[in-house]
Amino acid sequence: MTFNEKYTAFTTIFRKEIVRFTRIWVQSLLPPVVTMFLYFVIFGKFIGSQISDISGYSYMEFIVPGLVMMAVITNSYSNVVSSFFSTKFQHSVEELLVSPTPNYVIILGYVCGGMTRGILVGILVTITSLIFVPLKIHNVGFVVLYISLTAFLFSLAGLMNAIFAKKFDDITIIPTFVLTPLIYLGGVFYSINLLPSFWQEASKLNPILYMVNGFRFGFLGMTDVNVFFGLAISIVFIVILFFAILYLLKKGVGLKE
């Protein structure tokens, strides 16, 4: 395929993904915003008012970046896993596989669609947070870099889940039993500096901790871990997942069975 043909294939898949979730925006965009609004009210306003400042910031200011990142992760992941699995379930994925479209173009089309939804929800949640706290951005470069890398990474993870899933129940197992615990234990609601030393070290094994803290650094300028190490971790996972998915698509794992 020529470059123009590849670009056309990419934009077709990407546009399909955008139309897919914007057509049902009441189900895809509104619920996470409402959920995060409740987090702001319950954890930030009611409970947070009883908690002392963390590193000079109010508890509400502290949790805003974490909640935005939570929304980005869950929506990037869920968009791709549900969309790609639907193409498997409807047997329309065969049309992609028999076409001359390179596998990396297919991956990028779906992943960019997931990224768009995740980042869009993140922006909406950030706007919602303005009801409670003023917006502060310490380093816009880190904000953009972390939100983009994280959305890309978890869109890839969602695609990986969809490839191996055999039934609809399989696309909820990882988010429920792996992703959600890692997010809640990833420093969204607390600083690991408040934990005993053993649990601080254990928390550092959680990759989401670095993404949440890197994003928080972009907003507030504070972090519990090395933000550059967080960037390295994100890039390494992206490379591993991308080439693993390329291999799986080439072999037809989970697609030709």
Buried (B, 14 or more C-beta within 10 A) or exposed (E): EEEEEBEBBBEEBBEBBBEBBEEEEEEBBEEBBEBBBEBBBEBBBEEBEEBEEBEEBBBBBBBBBBBBBBBBBBBBBBBBBBBBBBBBBEEEBEEBEEEEBBBBBBBBBBBBBBBBBBBBBBBBBBEBBEEBBEEEEEBEEBBEBBBBBBBBBBBBBBBBBBBEBEEEEBBBEBBEEEBBEEBBBBBBBBBBEEBEEEEBEEBBEBBBBBBBBBBBBBBBBBBBBBBEEBBEBBEEBBEEBBEEBBEBBEEEEBBEE
